[in-house]
């Protein structure tokens, strides 16, 4: 893995200098690559026991899942980058036991999809199509993890549905920070980076500096937000949730220690607290 990364860094150092536009194109494709698509054993069991349905989508139909009481209060679960709906199965089971109608879906490019590339805009559009398919008449809630929180905030900003409670199990606040981290990891030159950002902003229709969870939520409509974050999170630093807390209304932050970034999805305390908040 280290040798592969070094080779990528050398490659982007060279092409960023020689052909920055080409480097930007290659970098943007790499940025959208979903590398890990493996389904763990405890996640496989989830896929075998839930109702599965598909929702039409341009590139590839969205795979969605339902469990719990069909007439219960709706809760939508949104997984993170390089993960899958099954990663949130422990929470889904808990909410189903409490009589909720629980719906999950695999983000584009993840899990069982043939495609292996996606981005925030495509994921937001997919989530909007899931909501349009469900067409909830009353208020409902959303629980998201990591990148899924960025997707959710983007969707909240643009949807007209009535959202009651949000739970963000971590979340990357500013998209610009993700781009800068990517640039540093692959050692992309500044000219190539600027071109990649310009291409992204053309797709989004606005500067990436405008795309943040706190800003998207401030432009959306929802009841309240609970942020849950491990202060020692090594994947998404804790300051992300602190920034979100300071930039939105009706929000609270609960800090944990040593529950991890991915492990939190299987943590009894986190599951229990989330279910309690939604009830």
Residue pairs with C-beta under 8 A, 6 or more apart in sequence:
5 185
8 30
8 186
9 186
9 187
10 187
12 23
12 26
12 27
12 186
12 187
12 188
12 189
12 192
13 187
13 189
15 22
15 23
15 26
15 192
16 23
16 187
16 188
16 189
16 191
16 192
16 193
17 189
20 189
20 191
20 192
20 195
21 192
21 195
23 188
23 189
23 192
23 195
23 196
24 192
24 193
24 194
24 195
24 196
24 198
24 199
25 196
25 199
27 182
27 186
27 188
27 192
27 193
27 196
28 196
28 199
28 200
29 117
30 186
31 119
31 179
31 182
31 196
32 109
32 117
32 118
32 119
33 116
33 117
34 81
34 82
34 109
34 110
34 116
34 117
34 118
35 82
36 82
37 82
37 84
37 110
37 111
37 116
39 47
39 84
39 86
39 111
39 112
40 86
40 87
42 86
42 89
42 266
43 84
43 86
43 87
43 89
44 86
45 86
45 89
46 65
46 85
46 86
46 89
46 92
47 65
47 85
47 86
49 67
50 65
50 66
50 67
50 92
50 104
51 65
51 66
51 67
52 63
52 64
52 65
53 64
53 65
53 66
54 61
54 62
54 63
54 64
55 61
55 62
55 64
55 105
55 129
55 130
55 133
56 62
56 129
57 108
57 126
57 129
59 108
59 115
59 122
60 108
60 113
60 114
60 115
62 105
62 106
62 108
62 126
62 129
62 130
63 85
63 105
63 106
63 111
63 112
63 113
64 103
64 104
64 105
64 106
64 130
64 133
65 85
65 103
65 104
65 105
66 101
66 102
66 103
66 104
67 92
67 93
67 96
67 102
68 92
68 95
68 96
68 99
68 100
68 101
68 102
69 96
69 99
69 100
69 101
70 101
71 101
72 99
72 100
72 101
73 99
73 100
73 101
73 138
73 140
73 141
74 100
74 101
74 103
74 134
74 136
74 138
74 140
74 141
75 95
75 100
75 101
75 102
75 103
75 140
75 141
75 142
75 143
75 278
76 103
76 104
76 130
76 131
76 134
76 140
76 141
76 142
76 143
77 85
77 88
77 91
77 92
77 102
77 103
77 104
77 142
77 143
77 144
78 104
78 105
78 107
78 127
78 142
78 143
78 144
78 145
78 148
78 149
78 151
78 152
79 85
79 87
79 88
79 104
79 106
79 107
79 110
79 144
79 145
79 146
79 148
80 87
80 144
80 145
80 146
80 147
80 148
80 149
81 107
81 146
81 147
81 148
82 110
83 110
83 145
83 146
83 262
84 106
84 110
84 111
85 104
85 105
85 106
85 111
86 111
87 145
87 262
87 265
88 104
88 143
88 145
88 265
90 265
90 266
90 271
91 143
91 265
91 271
91 274
91 275
92 102
92 104
94 271
94 272
94 274
94 275
95 102
95 275
95 278
96 102
98 275
98 279
100 278
103 130
103 134
105 126
105 127
105 130
106 112
106 113
107 118
107 123
107 126
107 147
107 148
107 151
108 115
108 118
108 122
108 123
108 126
109 115
109 116
109 117
109 118
109 122
110 118
119 203
120 147
120 150
120 151
120 154
120 175
120 211
121 154
121 203
121 204
123 147
123 151
124 151
124 154
124 155
124 158
127 151
127 152
127 155
128 155
128 158
128 159
131 155
131 159
131 161
136 161
136 162
138 162
139 162
139 163
139 164
139 223
140 161
140 162
140 163
140 164
141 163
141 164
141 165
141 166
141 167
141 278
142 152
142 156
142 163
142 165
142 166
142 167
143 166
143 167
143 169
143 274
143 278
144 151
144 152
144 166
144 167
144 168
144 169
144 171
145 169
145 170
145 264
145 265
146 169
146 170
146 171
146 172
146 235
146 236
146 261
147 171
147 172
148 171
149 168
149 169
149 170
149 171
149 172
149 213
150 171
150 172
150 175
150 213
152 166
152 168
153 171
153 213
153 216
153 217
153 220
154 211
154 216
156 163
156 166
156 216
156 217
156 220
156 221
156 222
157 216
157 217
157 219
157 220
158 220
159 220
162 221
163 220
163 221
163 222
163 223
164 222
164 223
164 224
165 222
165 223
165 224
165 225
165 226
165 277
165 278
166 217
166 222
166 223
166 224
166 225
166 226
167 225
167 226
167 228
167 274
167 277
167 278
168 213
168 225
168 226
168 227
168 228
168 241
168 244
169 228
169 229
169 264
169 265
169 270
169 274
170 228
170 229
170 230
170 233
170 235
170 236
170 240
170 241
170 261
170 264
171 213
171 227
171 236
171 240
171 241
171 244
172 178
172 213
172 236
172 240
173 212
173 213
173 214
173 240
173 241
173 243
173 244
173 247
174 209
174 211
174 212
174 213
174 240
174 243
175 208
175 211
175 212
176 208
176 209
176 211
176 212
179 193
179 196
179 197
179 200
179 208
182 188
183 193
188 196
197 208
200 208
201 207
201 208
204 211
212 243
212 247
213 240
213 244
214 243
214 244
214 246
214 247
214 248
215 247
217 225
217 244
217 247
217 248
218 247
218 248
218 249
222 250
223 250
224 250
224 251
224 252
225 244
225 248
225 250
225 251
225 252
226 251
226 252
226 254
226 274
226 277
227 241
227 244
227 245
227 251
227 252
227 253
227 254
228 241
228 253
228 254
228 256
228 264
228 270
228 273
228 274
229 236
229 238
229 240
229 241
229 253
229 254
229 255
229 256
230 238
230 255
230 256
230 257
230 258
230 259
230 260
230 261
230 264
231 238
231 255
231 256
231 257
232 238
232 257
232 258
233 260
233 261
234 261
235 261
235 262
236 261
238 255
241 253
242 253
244 251
245 251
245 252
245 253
254 273
256 264
256 267
256 269
256 270
259 267
259 269
259 270
260 267
264 270
